Structure formats: C-alpha cells, structure tokens
Amino acid sequence: MTNILIIGATGGIAREAIGLFEDRTDCTLTLYQRRPARGDIEHRVIIGDATDEALLTRAMAGQDVVYANLSGNLPQQARAITSAMDAAGVKRLIFILSMGIHDEVPGESYGSILDPYRHAAEVIAHSDLDYTILRPAWLNDKA
C-alpha cells in the first residue's frame, strides 16, 4: 500500500485527485490543509500551512508520495516542501503548477503573472527529488 500526503487537500483539483487516488489505487491518504473541512472522517487530516517546514516534515513521516496543489506564495511553499521531503527521506513529488510557465503556449504571453509558478518549478527542478510537475490548461467540469 502506498501512503500519499496531499498538501492543499481542500482545493478543487486536489479533491478530484483524492477521488481518483481512492478509486484507482490501493493507497492511504493523509490530507494536509489550512482549515478544517466539514465531513472528512475517512482520512487522517493535518491542519497547517504549506510553509511550515517543521510540521511538513512531521506530516511526511511514513509517506511514500507527496502531492501538492497550492495557491499563495508558491516558491516559498516549494522550498518548504522540498526541504521537508529531504529531512523526512521522501523522494517522490507530484506538484501542480500552471500551463504557460515556459512560454510554450503559441500566441500567448502571460508575463509576470506566472512568475510564482515559474519560480516554484525552478525550486523543484533544482532539488534531488523524483518529481513530476503537472501544468494543466483551463479546467472545468464539463466533458
């Protein structure tokens, strides 16, 4: 069984990911979130900030994978998460950022609005982690 720590667990994409992890894998989830969410009694829940390196390190004990889906100060969060992963000995990271951080969208220029995403990707890329950075396009719930 794989132990997965979901950081930013109350976000919309994270809630979808939680459902997919539950439906398609044999895993145990730990949810790390800023505020308590009503009705979540199926999982271990840790309330904390994604910049709290000490709490992140404790939360990562026994985890195999860290999945991060965040907003806010992304570079600072990426630094805290990668550092906590090193301290806890966890090597596998999945981090959700944004399309366009490498100016790869033809005909679009997002400029400085994507700088926090770009800088977070740089922090992760300079780590020694086994990482995947997902950069989704526009999301909606329509097929």
Summary of the structure (lengths in Angstrom):
residues: 143
radius of gyration: 15.1
end to end distance: 31.6
largest distance: 45.9
contacts: 398
relative contact order: 0.16
helix: 35%
strand: 22%
